[in-house]
């Protein structure tokens, strides 16, 4: 994942990790973004210009369906900087 982006300019976000499934979705500032591409260790999702219209700190995490109790699992949250 790039460490930051300029406000008002959309981009393709790549998240590296492990255990991603076909049911994994990316939460960008509490809004669900369906993935453009999902592999076991990498997810890409399009972030639009309106998603980063203003500068600030954006929480980002991945929610994968399934898990031990069937409710799914959240990844660690990473803070993304919008300049």
DSSP file (Angstrom, degrees, kcal/mol; ACC not computed):
  #  RESIDUE AA STRUCTURE BP1 BP2  ACC     N-H-->O    O-->H-N    N-H-->O    O-->H-N    TCO  KAPPA ALPHA  PHI   PSI    X-CA   Y-CA   Z-CA
    1    1 A X              0   0    0      0, 0.0    14,-0.1     0, 0.0    12,-0.1   0.000 360.0 360.0 360.0 133.6    0.0    0.0    0.0
    2    2 A X        -     0   0    0      1,-0.1     3,-0.1    12,-0.0    12,-0.0  -0.427 360.0-127.4 -65.0 149.3    1.4    3.4   -0.8
    3    3 A X  S    S-     0   0    0      1,-0.1    78,-1.4    77,-0.1     2,-0.3   0.726  80.4  -5.5 -72.9 -20.3    2.0    5.4    2.5
    4    4 A X  E     -a   81   0A   0     76,-0.2     2,-0.3    78,-0.0    78,-0.2  -0.976  56.6-156.4-162.1 170.1    0.0    8.4    1.2
    5    5 A X  E     -a   82   0A   0     76,-1.7    78,-3.2    -2,-0.3     2,-0.4  -0.964  31.7 -99.4-149.8 162.9   -1.8   10.1   -1.7
    6    6 A X    >   -     0   0    0     -2,-0.3     3,-1.6    76,-0.2    46,-0.1  -0.715  47.3-102.1 -88.4 135.0   -2.8   13.6   -2.8
    7    7 A X  T 3  S+     0   0    0     -2,-0.4    46,-0.3     1,-0.2    48,-0.1  -0.232 103.8  21.5 -55.4 138.6   -6.4   14.7   -2.1
    8    8 A X  T 3  S+     0   0    0     44,-3.1     2,-0.6    41,-0.5    -1,-0.2   0.458  96.7 105.5  84.9   2.4   -8.7   14.6   -5.0
    9    9 A X    <   -     0   0    0     -3,-1.6    -1,-0.1    43,-0.3    -3,-0.1  -0.938  61.0-143.9-119.7 111.1   -6.7   12.1   -7.1
   10   10 A X        +     0   0    0     -2,-0.6     2,-0.3    -3,-0.1    38,-0.2  -0.210  25.4 171.9 -66.3 161.2   -8.0    8.5   -7.3
   11   11 A X  E     -F   47   0B   0     36,-2.3    36,-3.2    34,-0.1     2,-0.6  -0.976  39.0 -95.5-161.7 167.3   -5.6    5.5   -7.4
   12   12 A X  E     -F   46   0B   0     -2,-0.3     2,-0.5    34,-0.2    34,-0.2  -0.858  38.8-150.1 -94.5 117.5   -5.4    1.7   -7.3
   13   13 A X  E     -F   45   0B   0     32,-3.1    32,-2.3    -2,-0.6     2,-0.5  -0.765   8.3-163.2 -91.7 128.0   -4.8    0.6   -3.7
   14   14 A X  E     -F   44   0B   0     -2,-0.5     2,-0.5    30,-0.2    30,-0.2  -0.958   3.1-167.9-112.7 126.4   -2.8   -2.6   -3.3
   15   15 A X  E     -F   43   0B   0     28,-3.3    28,-2.5    -2,-0.5     2,-0.4  -0.964   4.5-159.0-116.5 123.3   -2.9   -4.4    0.1
   16   16 A X  E     +F   42   0B   0     -2,-0.5     2,-0.2    26,-0.2    26,-0.2  -0.811  38.9 104.8 -99.7 141.6   -0.5   -7.2    0.9
   17   17 A X        -     0   0    0     24,-2.1     2,-0.3    -2,-0.4    -2,-0.0  -0.838  57.8 -88.6-176.2-146.1   -1.2   -9.7    3.6
   18   18 A X  S    S+     0   0    0     -2,-0.2    23,-0.2     1,-0.1    22,-0.1  -0.989  85.9  35.6-151.6 157.0   -2.4  -13.3    4.0
   19   19 A X        +     0   0    0     -2,-0.3    22,-0.2    21,-0.3    21,-0.1   0.626  67.1 158.4  77.8  14.4   -5.5  -15.3    4.3
   20   20 A X        -     0   0    0     20,-2.1     2,-0.2    19,-0.2    -1,-0.2  -0.440  20.0-165.6 -70.0 147.0   -7.6  -13.2    2.0
   21   21 A X    >   -     0   0    0     -2,-0.1     3,-2.0     4,-0.0    18,-0.1  -0.742  39.5 -95.2-125.8 173.1  -10.7  -15.0    0.5
   22   22 A X  T 3  S+     0   0    0      1,-0.3    -2,-0.0    -2,-0.2    -1,-0.0   0.720 125.6  56.0 -62.7 -19.1  -13.1  -14.4   -2.4
   23   23 A X  T 3  S+     0   0    0     42,-0.1    -1,-0.3     2,-0.0     2,-0.2   0.335  80.7 121.6 -93.6   6.6  -15.4  -12.8    0.3
   24   24 A X    <   -     0   0    0     -3,-2.0    11,-0.5    40,-0.2     2,-0.3  -0.490  38.7-176.2 -73.9 137.6  -12.8  -10.3    1.5
   25   25 A X  E     -B   63   0A   0     38,-2.4    38,-2.8    -2,-0.2     2,-0.5  -0.949  22.4-124.2-130.8 153.8  -13.7   -6.6    1.2
   26   26 A X  E     -BC  62  33A   0      7,-2.1     7,-3.0    -2,-0.3     2,-0.6  -0.837  14.3-150.5 -99.8 131.4  -11.7   -3.5    2.0
   27   27 A X  E     -BC  61  32A   0     34,-3.5    34,-1.8    -2,-0.5     2,-0.6  -0.913  13.5-174.5-100.2 119.0  -13.0   -0.9    4.5
   28   28 A X  E >  S-BC  60  31A   0      3,-2.7     3,-1.6    -2,-0.6    32,-0.2  -0.945  77.7 -23.2-115.0 106.8  -11.8    2.6    3.6
   29   29 A X  T 3  S-     0   0    0     30,-3.1    -1,-0.2    -2,-0.6    31,-0.1   0.911 127.4 -52.2  55.3  45.2  -12.9    5.1    6.3
   30   30 A X  T 3  S+     0   0    0     29,-0.4     2,-0.5     1,-0.2    -1,-0.3   0.390 115.8 116.5  72.2   2.6  -15.7    2.7    7.3
   31   31 A X  E <   -C   28   0A   0     -3,-1.6    -3,-2.7     2,-0.0     2,-0.2  -0.873  67.2-123.3-103.1 129.7  -17.0    2.4    3.7
   32   32 A X  E     -C   27   0A   0     -2,-0.5     2,-0.5    -5,-0.2    -5,-0.2  -0.505  25.2-170.4 -72.5 132.9  -17.0   -1.0    2.0
   33   33 A X  E     -C   26   0A   0     -7,-3.0    -7,-2.1    -2,-0.2     2,-0.2  -0.987  19.8-132.7-123.1 119.7  -15.1   -1.2   -1.3
   34   34 A X        -     0   0    0     -2,-0.5    12,-0.4    -9,-0.2     2,-0.1  -0.469  32.8-107.0 -69.9 142.6  -15.4   -4.3   -3.3
   35   35 A X        -     0   0    0    -11,-0.5    10,-0.3    -2,-0.2     3,-0.2  -0.430  15.3-154.9 -76.4 141.7  -12.0   -5.6   -4.5
   36   36 A X  S    S+     0   0    0      8,-2.6     2,-0.3     1,-0.3     9,-0.2   0.799  88.1  10.3 -78.4 -32.6  -10.9   -5.4   -8.1
   37   37 A X  E     -G   44   0B   0      7,-1.6     7,-2.4     2,-0.0     2,-0.4  -0.985  67.5-168.2-149.8 135.2   -8.6   -8.3   -7.6
   38   38 A X  E     +G   43   0B   0     -2,-0.3     2,-0.3     5,-0.2     5,-0.2  -0.989  12.5 163.8-130.1 125.3   -8.3  -10.8   -4.8
   39   39 A X  E >   -G   42   0B   0      3,-3.0     3,-0.8    -2,-0.4   -19,-0.2  -0.843  54.3 -97.7-124.6 167.8   -5.4  -13.3   -4.3
   40   40 A X  T 3  S+     0   0    0     -2,-0.3   -20,-2.1     1,-0.2   -21,-0.3   0.823 123.5  23.9 -55.7 -32.9   -4.6  -15.2   -1.1
   41   41 A X  T 3  S+     0   0    0    -23,-0.2   -24,-2.1     1,-0.2     2,-0.3   0.294 123.2  46.1-120.0  10.1   -1.9  -12.7   -0.3
   42   42 A X  E <   -FG  16  39B   0     -3,-0.8    -3,-3.0   -26,-0.2     2,-0.4  -0.972  50.6-173.2-156.9 138.9   -2.9   -9.5   -2.1
   43   43 A X  E     -FG  15  38B   0    -28,-2.5   -28,-3.3    -2,-0.3     2,-0.4  -0.987   7.1-163.8-128.1 139.4   -6.0   -7.4   -2.7
   44   44 A X  E     +FG  14  37B   0     -7,-2.4    -8,-2.6    -2,-0.4    -7,-1.6  -0.969  11.7 174.3-121.2 144.3   -6.4   -4.4   -5.1
   45   45 A X  E     -F   13   0B   0    -32,-2.3   -32,-3.1    -2,-0.4     2,-0.5  -0.996  31.9-116.3-147.2 142.8   -9.2   -1.9   -4.9
   46   46 A X  E     -F   12   0B   0    -12,-0.4     2,-0.6    -2,-0.3   -34,-0.2  -0.692  22.9-160.6 -83.4 126.8  -10.0    1.3   -6.8
   47   47 A X  E     -F   11   0B   0    -36,-3.2   -36,-2.3    -2,-0.5     2,-0.1  -0.943  17.2-143.6-105.7 120.7  -10.0    4.4   -4.6
   48   48 A X    >>  -     0   0    0     -2,-0.6     4,-0.8   -38,-0.2     3,-0.8  -0.330  23.1-108.9 -84.0 164.9  -11.9    7.2   -6.3
   49   49 A X  G >4 S+     0   0    0      1,-0.2     3,-0.7     2,-0.2   -41,-0.5   0.854 120.8  56.2 -58.9 -35.4  -11.1   10.9   -6.2
   50   50 A X  G >4 S+     0   0    0      1,-0.2     3,-0.9     2,-0.2    -1,-0.2   0.768  98.2  62.0 -70.3 -23.9  -14.2   11.4   -4.1
   51   51 A X  G <4 S+     0   0    0     -3,-0.8    -1,-0.2     1,-0.3    -2,-0.2   0.774 116.7  30.5 -69.2 -25.6  -12.9    8.9   -1.5
   52   52 A X  G << S+     0   0    0     -4,-0.8   -44,-3.1    -3,-0.7   -43,-0.3  -0.267  77.6 134.2-126.9  46.7   -9.9   11.2   -0.9
   53   53 A X  S <  S+     0   0    0     -3,-0.9     2,-0.3   -46,-0.3    -1,-0.1   0.789  71.4  34.0 -68.1 -28.8  -11.5   14.6   -1.6
   54   54 A X  S    S-     0   0    0     -3,-0.1   -46,-0.1    -4,-0.1    28,-0.0  -0.921  90.7 -99.4-129.6 154.7  -10.0   16.2    1.6
   55   55 A X        +     0   0    0     -2,-0.3     2,-0.3    28,-0.2    28,-0.2  -0.324  66.3  98.5 -67.1 151.1   -6.7   15.8    3.5
   56   56 A X  E    S- D   0  82A   0     26,-2.1    26,-3.1    -4,-0.1     2,-0.5  -0.952  72.6 -63.0 159.2-174.0   -6.7   13.6    6.6
   57   57 A X  E     - D   0  81A   0     -2,-0.3     2,-0.5    24,-0.2    24,-0.2  -0.920  44.7-162.3-107.1 124.0   -6.0   10.2    8.1
   58   58 A X  E     - D   0  80A   0     22,-3.4    22,-3.4    -2,-0.5     2,-0.3  -0.923  12.9-136.9-113.0 122.3   -8.1    7.3    6.8
   59   59 A X  E     - D   0  79A   0     -2,-0.5   -30,-3.1    20,-0.2     2,-0.4  -0.609  25.8-173.4 -75.8 136.3   -8.4    4.0    8.6
   60   60 A X  E     +BD  28  78A   0     18,-2.5    18,-2.9    -2,-0.3     2,-0.3  -0.997  13.1 150.6-132.7 131.8   -8.1    1.0    6.2
   61   61 A X  E     -B   27   0A   0    -34,-1.8   -34,-3.5    -2,-0.4     2,-0.4  -0.978  36.0-121.2-152.4 166.3   -8.7   -2.7    7.0
   62   62 A X  E     -B   26   0A   0     14,-0.3    13,-2.7    -2,-0.3     2,-0.5  -0.920  15.3-157.8-111.9 134.1   -9.8   -5.9    5.3
   63   63 A X  E     -BE  25  74A   0    -38,-2.8   -38,-2.4    -2,-0.4     2,-0.5  -0.961  10.7-166.8-110.0 122.8  -12.8   -8.0    6.4
   64   64 A X  E     - E   0  73A   0      9,-3.0     9,-2.7    -2,-0.5   -40,-0.2  -0.927  19.0-124.8-111.1 131.9  -12.6  -11.6    5.3
   65   65 A X  S    S+     0   0    0     -2,-0.5     2,-0.5     7,-0.2   -42,-0.1  -0.226  75.7  31.7 -69.6 162.3  -15.7  -13.8    5.6
   66   66 A X        +     0   0    0      4,-0.5     6,-3.1   -43,-0.1     3,-0.2  -0.790  61.3 151.5  96.7-132.6  -15.7  -17.1    7.5
   67   67 A X    >   -     0   0    0     -2,-0.5     3,-0.7     3,-0.2     6,-0.1  -0.245  67.7 -52.3  88.5 178.6  -13.4  -17.5   10.4
   68   68 A X  T 3  S+     0   0    0      1,-0.2    -1,-0.2     2,-0.1     5,-0.1   0.879 139.5  30.8 -59.7 -43.0  -13.8  -19.7   13.5
   69   69 A X  T 3  S-     0   0    0     -3,-0.2    -1,-0.2     3,-0.2    -2,-0.1   0.341 109.8-112.8-103.3   6.5  -17.3  -18.5   14.4
   70   70 A X  S <  S+     0   0    0     -3,-0.7    -4,-0.5    -4,-0.1    -3,-0.2   0.446  93.1 104.1  80.6  -0.9  -18.5  -17.8   10.9
   71   71 A X  S    S-     0   0    0      1,-0.3    -4,-0.2    -6,-0.1     2,-0.1   0.551  84.2-117.2 -89.7  -7.7  -18.7  -14.0   11.5
   72   72 A X        -     0   0    0     -6,-3.1     2,-0.4    -7,-0.1    -1,-0.3  -0.244  22.2 -96.9  94.3 172.7  -15.5  -13.2    9.6
   73   73 A X  E     -E   64   0A   0     -9,-2.7    -9,-3.0    -2,-0.1     2,-0.4  -0.993  21.1-143.9-135.5 137.1  -12.2  -11.7   10.6
   74   74 A X  E     -E   63   0A   0     -2,-0.4   -11,-0.2   -11,-0.2     3,-0.1  -0.813  17.4-134.8 -98.7 142.2  -10.8   -8.2   10.4
   75   75 A X        -     0   0    0    -13,-2.7     2,-0.1    -2,-0.4    -1,-0.1  -0.219  44.4 -71.8 -76.0 177.4   -7.2   -7.5    9.6
   76   76 A X        -     0   0    0      1,-0.1     2,-0.4   -15,-0.1   -14,-0.3  -0.445  55.3-113.3 -64.3 148.1   -5.2   -5.0   11.5
   77   77 A X        -     0   0    0    -16,-0.1     2,-0.4    -2,-0.1   -16,-0.2  -0.740  30.6-164.1 -88.0 133.7   -6.2   -1.4   10.8
   78   78 A X  E     - D   0  60A   0    -18,-2.9   -18,-2.5    -2,-0.4     2,-0.5  -0.933  16.7-129.5-115.8 140.8   -3.7    0.8    9.0
   79   79 A X  E     - D   0  59A   0     -2,-0.4     2,-0.4   -20,-0.2   -20,-0.2  -0.808  20.0-158.4 -93.7 126.3   -3.9    4.5    8.8
   80   80 A X  E     - D   0  58A   0    -22,-3.4   -22,-3.4    -2,-0.5     2,-0.5  -0.873  11.4-136.3-105.2 134.0   -3.5    6.0    5.3
   81   81 A X  E     -aD   4  57A   0    -78,-1.4   -76,-1.7    -2,-0.4     2,-0.6  -0.787  12.1-164.5 -95.8 127.2   -2.5    9.6    4.9
   82   82 A X  E      aD   5  56A   0    -26,-3.1   -26,-2.1    -2,-0.5   -76,-0.2  -0.955 360.0 360.0-108.0 118.4   -4.3   11.9    2.4
   83   83 A X              0   0    0    -78,-3.2   -28,-0.2    -2,-0.6   -77,-0.2   0.425 360.0 360.0 -90.7 360.0   -2.2   15.1    1.7
